[in-house]
């Protein structure tokens, strides 16, 4: 029998007791523009307006969700001061160190970049950030070619990049799997939509670079993929014919996306690819209403129908880019009134439809499986996964 020497035994105990060091950077205003109908949070004036309207960012709750899920592990969090990480570490009761603080009361992209540089130079094993595609862009700039693995906790309005987990809890599971050596690391794309163009109805998505990211089929989000234009108008006309009878006499809420735009056009409702519109009798009543405004509008109508399409590549059906569609709106529509449409090529690449954690309560209205209309008298069925 082999005996372990005392010195060697001490080394084993020391290694076993070592804490994993994780970096954490939070964009404290991420996601505030979604329910306000602003399509993003990059414009400071719109952020201020969203606060005045009574809306709040998604990132604080998402940061807490991640920390609550990870704190049972042997970890130490390296983070930035105040709302960029420290506040949530305190609230979650995790061990942490603050390595710097933002320059002013209102945080900026430069604060994020500086936080990333400071944390990455402290030899963390992995860097976790909470935000959206704009925050991912700042992480890319801050790392400046470093090979530090990165996981994003989704808290933005759109979240198109490939570096995000599907939820805060999934991000924690992904980090644990990485620290255990069970997950491979790949280069994944950082994508960003031009927010000004997006607000005007154009989808202009650029690949800004790549980050090293742990990848898991269960926990990692795919990147946004474009809907092929070839044959789209013809497919949309078939879908429109299939659903037109169901929409008669209803308040029709058409979500964002190119597929829904073309279907709406075929029905005589003219909208762009990035807006959410409410219409009745082919007349637009409201363009990009905020969440409360859409709820009030829905309550005024006896019949409500919601026409939405999953995001290509990611599979998200609700909670990304269409945050104005709240549980109250979906309850008013009912299961029959939630109409999911897609081109055959897009849905063929999506094995399950994802619903954001904030909308788990809609399971009772949406169910476990839903029909996806792909043409006239053509449909497929997909499982709905509530994150």
C-alpha positions as CSV (number, residue, x, y, z in Angstrom):
1,X,0.0,0.0,0.0
2,X,1.3,3.4,-1.0
3,X,1.6,5.9,1.9
4,X,1.3,9.6,1.2
5,X,4.0,11.7,2.8
6,X,2.9,14.4,5.3
7,X,4.0,17.2,3.1
8,X,2.2,15.7,0.1
9,X,-0.9,15.2,2.2
10,X,-0.8,18.9,3.2
11,X,-0.6,19.9,-0.5
12,X,-3.6,17.8,-1.4
13,X,-5.6,19.4,1.5
14,X,-4.5,22.9,0.4
15,X,-5.5,22.3,-3.2
16,X,-8.9,20.9,-2.1
17,X,-9.5,24.0,0.1
18,X,-8.6,26.5,-2.7
19,X,-11.3,28.7,-3.8
20,X,-12.0,29.3,-7.5
21,X,-11.7,33.0,-8.5
22,X,-14.5,34.4,-10.7
23,X,-14.7,37.9,-12.1
24,X,-18.0,39.7,-12.2
25,X,-19.0,42.8,-14.0
26,X,-22.6,44.1,-14.0
27,X,-24.1,46.8,-16.3
28,X,-26.6,48.2,-13.8
29,X,-29.0,49.7,-16.4
30,X,-29.2,46.7,-18.8
31,X,-32.6,45.8,-19.9
32,X,-34.5,48.9,-18.8
33,X,-35.5,49.8,-22.4
34,X,-37.4,46.6,-23.1
35,X,-40.7,47.0,-21.3
36,X,-40.6,50.7,-22.0
37,X,-40.7,49.9,-25.8
38,X,-37.3,51.6,-26.5
39,X,-35.6,48.6,-28.1
40,X,-32.4,49.1,-26.0
41,X,-30.6,50.9,-23.3
42,X,-27.7,52.6,-25.1
43,X,-29.2,56.1,-25.3
44,X,-28.9,57.9,-21.9
45,X,-32.0,60.1,-22.6
46,X,-34.1,57.0,-23.2
47,X,-32.8,55.4,-20.1
48,X,-33.8,58.5,-18.1
49,X,-37.2,58.4,-19.7
50,X,-37.7,54.7,-18.9
51,X,-36.9,55.5,-15.2
52,X,-39.4,58.3,-15.2
53,X,-42.0,55.9,-16.6
54,X,-41.4,53.6,-13.6
55,X,-39.5,50.9,-15.3
56,X,-36.4,49.3,-13.8
57,X,-33.3,47.4,-15.3
58,X,-33.3,43.7,-15.5
59,X,-29.6,43.3,-14.5
60,X,-29.8,43.6,-10.7
61,X,-32.2,40.7,-10.4
62,X,-30.2,38.7,-12.9
63,X,-26.9,39.3,-11.1
64,X,-28.5,38.2,-7.8
65,X,-29.9,35.1,-9.5
66,X,-26.5,34.1,-10.7
67,X,-24.8,34.7,-7.3
68,X,-27.5,32.9,-5.4
69,X,-27.0,29.9,-7.7
70,X,-23.2,29.9,-7.5
71,X,-22.7,30.7,-3.8
72,X,-22.9,27.1,-2.6
73,X,-19.7,26.5,-4.6
74,X,-16.2,27.3,-3.2
75,X,-15.7,30.6,-5.0
76,X,-14.5,34.1,-4.5
77,X,-15.8,36.9,-6.6
78,X,-13.6,39.7,-7.9
79,X,-15.8,42.6,-8.9
80,X,-16.2,46.4,-9.2
81,X,-17.8,48.7,-6.6
82,X,-21.4,49.6,-6.0
83,X,-24.0,48.7,-8.7
84,X,-21.3,47.2,-10.9
85,X,-21.1,44.1,-8.7
86,X,-20.4,44.9,-5.0
87,X,-24.0,45.5,-4.0
88,X,-25.2,42.2,-5.3
89,X,-22.4,40.3,-3.8
90,X,-23.3,41.8,-0.4
91,X,-27.0,41.0,-0.9
92,X,-26.2,37.4,-1.9
93,X,-23.8,36.8,1.0
94,X,-20.9,35.6,-1.2
95,X,-17.2,36.1,-0.5
96,X,-15.9,38.9,-2.7
97,X,-13.2,41.5,-3.3
98,X,-13.6,44.9,-4.8
99,X,-10.7,45.8,-7.1
100,X,-12.0,49.3,-8.2
101,X,-14.9,51.6,-8.5
102,X,-16.7,53.5,-11.3
103,X,-15.6,57.0,-11.9
104,X,-19.0,58.6,-11.1
105,X,-22.5,57.9,-9.8
106,X,-23.8,57.0,-13.3
107,X,-21.8,54.2,-14.8
108,X,-20.5,54.3,-18.4
109,X,-19.1,51.9,-21.0
110,X,-15.6,53.1,-20.0
111,X,-16.3,52.0,-16.5
112,X,-17.1,48.5,-17.8
113,X,-13.9,48.5,-19.9
114,X,-11.7,49.5,-17.0
115,X,-13.4,47.0,-14.7
116,X,-12.7,44.2,-17.2
117,X,-9.1,45.2,-17.6
118,X,-8.5,45.3,-13.8
119,X,-10.3,42.0,-13.2
120,X,-8.7,40.1,-16.1
121,X,-5.2,41.2,-14.9
122,X,-6.0,39.6,-11.5
123,X,-5.8,36.1,-13.0
124,X,-9.5,35.1,-12.6
125,X,-10.4,31.7,-14.0
126,X,-13.4,33.0,-15.7
127,X,-15.2,36.3,-16.2
128,X,-19.0,36.6,-15.8
129,X,-20.8,39.7,-17.0
130,X,-24.5,40.8,-16.7
131,X,-25.9,42.8,-19.5
132,X,-26.7,42.7,-23.2
133,X,-24.9,42.9,-26.5
134,X,-23.6,46.4,-25.8
135,X,-22.0,45.1,-22.6
136,X,-20.5,42.2,-24.5
137,X,-19.0,44.7,-26.8
138,X,-17.4,46.5,-23.9
139,X,-16.1,43.2,-22.5
140,X,-14.5,42.5,-25.8
141,X,-12.7,45.9,-25.8
142,X,-11.6,45.5,-22.2
143,X,-10.1,42.1,-22.7
144,X,-8.1,43.3,-25.7
145,X,-7.2,39.8,-27.0
146,X,-6.8,38.1,-23.6
147,X,-7.9,34.5,-23.6
148,X,-9.9,34.8,-20.3
149,X,-13.1,32.6,-20.7
150,X,-16.3,34.7,-20.6
151,X,-19.9,33.9,-19.8
152,X,-22.7,36.4,-20.2
153,X,-25.8,36.5,-18.0
154,X,-28.6,37.8,-20.3
155,X,-30.1,41.0,-19.1
156,X,-30.3,43.2,-22.3
157,X,-33.3,43.9,-24.5
158,X,-32.1,41.9,-27.6
159,X,-29.1,39.6,-26.6
160,X,-28.0,38.4,-30.1
161,X,-24.4,37.4,-29.2
162,X,-23.2,33.8,-28.8
163,X,-21.4,34.4,-25.5
164,X,-24.5,34.3,-23.3
165,X,-26.0,31.5,-21.2
166,X,-29.8,31.2,-21.6
167,X,-30.5,32.4,-18.1
168,X,-28.8,33.5,-14.8
169,X,-29.1,30.0,-13.3
170,X,-27.8,28.4,-16.5
171,X,-24.8,30.7,-16.4
172,X,-24.0,29.4,-12.9
173,X,-24.3,25.8,-14.0
174,X,-22.1,26.6,-17.0
175,X,-19.4,28.2,-14.8
176,X,-19.5,25.2,-12.4
177,X,-19.1,22.8,-15.3
178,X,-16.2,24.8,-16.7
179,X,-14.4,25.0,-13.3
180,X,-14.8,21.2,-13.0
181,X,-13.2,20.7,-16.4
182,X,-16.3,19.2,-17.9
183,X,-17.1,21.9,-20.5
184,X,-15.1,22.7,-23.7
185,X,-14.3,26.3,-24.5
186,X,-14.8,27.8,-28.0
187,X,-14.5,31.1,-29.7
188,X,-17.9,32.6,-29.9
189,X,-19.2,35.7,-31.8
190,X,-20.0,39.0,-30.2
191,X,-22.8,40.5,-32.2
192,X,-24.3,44.0,-31.9
193,X,-27.3,45.6,-33.6
194,X,-27.0,49.2,-34.5
195,X,-29.5,50.6,-31.9
196,X,-30.3,53.8,-33.9
197,X,-31.0,51.8,-37.0
198,X,-32.9,49.2,-35.0
199,X,-35.2,51.9,-33.6
200,X,-35.9,53.1,-37.1
201,X,-36.9,49.6,-38.3
202,X,-33.6,48.3,-39.8
203,X,-31.9,45.2,-38.5
204,X,-28.2,45.9,-38.9
205,X,-26.2,43.3,-37.0
206,X,-22.4,43.4,-37.0
207,X,-19.9,40.8,-35.8
208,X,-17.5,42.8,-33.6
209,X,-15.1,39.9,-32.7
210,X,-14.9,36.7,-30.7
211,X,-14.6,35.7,-27.0
212,X,-13.6,32.4,-25.5
213,X,-16.7,30.9,-24.0
214,X,-17.6,27.6,-22.3
215,X,-20.2,25.9,-24.5
216,X,-23.0,23.6,-23.5
217,X,-26.0,22.6,-25.6
218,X,-28.2,22.9,-22.6
219,X,-26.9,26.1,-21.1
220,X,-25.4,28.2,-23.9
221,X,-27.4,30.4,-26.2
222,X,-26.9,30.3,-30.0
223,X,-26.3,33.5,-31.9
224,X,-29.0,35.4,-33.9
225,X,-29.3,34.2,-37.4
226,X,-31.0,36.1,-40.3
227,X,-34.2,34.9,-41.8
228,X,-33.5,34.0,-45.5
229,X,-35.4,36.4,-47.8
230,X,-35.7,33.9,-50.6
231,X,-39.4,32.8,-50.9
232,X,-40.3,34.7,-47.6
233,X,-43.1,36.7,-49.2
234,X,-44.8,33.6,-50.6
235,X,-44.5,31.8,-47.2
236,X,-45.9,34.8,-45.4
237,X,-48.9,34.9,-47.7
238,X,-49.6,31.3,-46.9
239,X,-49.3,31.9,-43.2
240,X,-51.5,35.0,-43.5
241,X,-54.2,33.0,-45.2
242,X,-54.0,30.3,-42.5
243,X,-54.5,32.7,-39.6
244,X,-56.7,35.5,-41.2
245,X,-60.0,34.0,-40.0
246,X,-58.7,33.7,-36.4
247,X,-57.7,37.4,-36.4
248,X,-61.1,38.8,-37.4
249,X,-62.6,41.1,-34.8
250,X,-59.5,41.0,-32.6
251,X,-56.9,43.4,-31.3
252,X,-53.9,42.0,-33.2
253,X,-50.5,42.4,-31.6
254,X,-47.7,41.8,-34.1
255,X,-44.3,41.2,-32.5
256,X,-41.0,42.2,-34.0
257,X,-39.1,40.2,-36.6
258,X,-38.9,39.9,-40.3
259,X,-41.3,36.9,-40.6
260,X,-44.0,38.7,-38.6
261,X,-43.5,41.8,-40.6
262,X,-44.1,40.0,-43.9
263,X,-47.1,38.2,-42.4
264,X,-48.6,41.5,-41.2
265,X,-48.0,43.0,-44.6
266,X,-49.8,40.1,-46.3
267,X,-52.7,40.9,-43.9
268,X,-52.7,44.5,-44.8
269,X,-51.0,45.8,-41.7
270,X,-47.8,47.8,-42.6
271,X,-45.0,47.6,-40.0
272,X,-41.3,47.4,-39.9
273,X,-39.2,44.5,-38.8
274,X,-38.2,45.8,-35.4
275,X,-41.4,47.3,-34.1
276,X,-44.2,45.8,-32.1
277,X,-47.6,47.1,-33.3
278,X,-51.2,46.7,-32.1
279,X,-53.9,46.8,-34.8
280,X,-57.6,46.3,-35.3
281,X,-59.4,46.0,-38.7
282,X,-56.1,46.4,-40.4
283,X,-55.6,49.8,-38.8
284,X,-52.6,50.4,-36.5
285,X,-53.6,51.7,-33.1
286,X,-50.2,51.8,-31.4
287,X,-46.6,51.4,-32.4
288,X,-44.1,50.2,-29.8
289,X,-46.3,50.8,-26.8
290,X,-44.8,50.3,-23.4
291,X,-45.8,47.2,-21.3
292,X,-48.5,49.0,-19.3
293,X,-49.9,50.7,-22.3
294,X,-50.2,47.4,-24.1
295,X,-51.9,45.8,-21.1
296,X,-54.5,48.7,-21.0
297,X,-55.1,48.4,-24.7
298,X,-55.6,44.6,-24.4
299,X,-58.1,45.0,-21.6
300,X,-60.3,47.3,-23.8
301,X,-60.9,44.5,-26.3
302,X,-62.9,41.3,-25.9
303,X,-60.7,39.4,-28.3
304,X,-56.9,39.6,-28.4
305,X,-54.5,37.7,-30.7
306,X,-50.7,37.8,-30.4
307,X,-48.6,37.0,-33.5
308,X,-45.0,36.2,-32.7
309,X,-42.0,34.3,-34.2
310,X,-39.0,32.8,-32.4
311,X,-35.6,34.5,-32.9
312,X,-33.6,32.6,-35.5
313,X,-30.5,30.9,-34.0
314,X,-31.5,31.4,-30.4
315,X,-35.0,29.9,-30.3
316,X,-36.3,32.6,-27.9
317,X,-40.0,33.1,-28.3
318,X,-40.8,35.5,-25.4
319,X,-38.7,37.8,-23.3
320,X,-36.2,38.9,-25.9
321,X,-37.0,42.0,-28.0
322,X,-40.7,41.7,-27.2
323,X,-40.7,42.4,-23.4
324,X,-43.9,44.6,-23.7
325,X,-45.8,41.3,-24.1
326,X,-46.4,40.6,-20.5
327,X,-48.2,37.7,-18.7
328,X,-51.3,39.9,-18.4
329,X,-51.4,40.4,-22.2
330,X,-50.9,36.6,-22.8
331,X,-53.5,35.7,-20.3
332,X,-56.0,38.0,-22.1
333,X,-55.2,36.3,-25.4
334,X,-55.3,32.8,-24.0
335,X,-53.6,29.7,-25.5
336,X,-55.7,29.9,-28.7
337,X,-54.8,33.5,-29.1
338,X,-51.0,33.1,-29.0
339,X,-50.1,32.5,-32.7
340,X,-46.5,31.4,-33.4
341,X,-45.3,31.7,-37.0
342,X,-42.0,30.8,-38.7
343,X,-40.5,30.0,-42.0
344,X,-39.9,26.2,-42.5
345,X,-36.1,26.7,-42.7
346,X,-35.9,28.7,-39.5
347,X,-38.0,26.4,-37.3
348,X,-36.1,23.4,-38.7
349,X,-33.0,24.6,-36.8
350,X,-34.9,25.2,-33.5
351,X,-35.7,22.1,-31.5
352,X,-37.4,23.9,-28.6
353,X,-38.8,27.4,-28.0
354,X,-37.4,29.3,-25.0
355,X,-39.3,31.5,-22.7
356,X,-37.4,34.0,-20.4
357,X,-37.4,33.3,-16.7
358,X,-39.5,36.4,-15.9
359,X,-42.4,34.8,-17.8
360,X,-42.5,31.4,-16.2
361,X,-46.1,32.0,-15.0
362,X,-47.3,31.9,-18.6
363,X,-46.9,28.1,-18.7
364,X,-50.6,27.8,-17.7
365,X,-51.6,29.8,-20.8
366,X,-49.0,28.6,-23.3
367,X,-48.6,24.9,-22.2
368,X,-45.7,22.5,-22.8
369,X,-46.1,22.3,-26.6
370,X,-47.2,24.8,-29.2
371,X,-48.1,24.7,-32.8
372,X,-45.9,26.8,-35.1
373,X,-47.6,27.8,-38.4
374,X,-45.2,27.5,-41.4
375,X,-47.6,28.0,-44.3
376,X,-51.1,27.5,-45.5
377,X,-52.4,24.3,-43.7
378,X,-48.8,23.6,-42.7
379,X,-47.4,23.5,-39.2
380,X,-45.0,21.8,-36.8
381,X,-45.1,21.3,-33.1
382,X,-42.3,22.4,-30.7
383,X,-41.7,21.9,-27.0
384,X,-41.7,25.1,-24.9
385,X,-38.9,25.4,-22.4
386,X,-39.5,27.7,-19.5
387,X,-36.1,28.9,-18.2
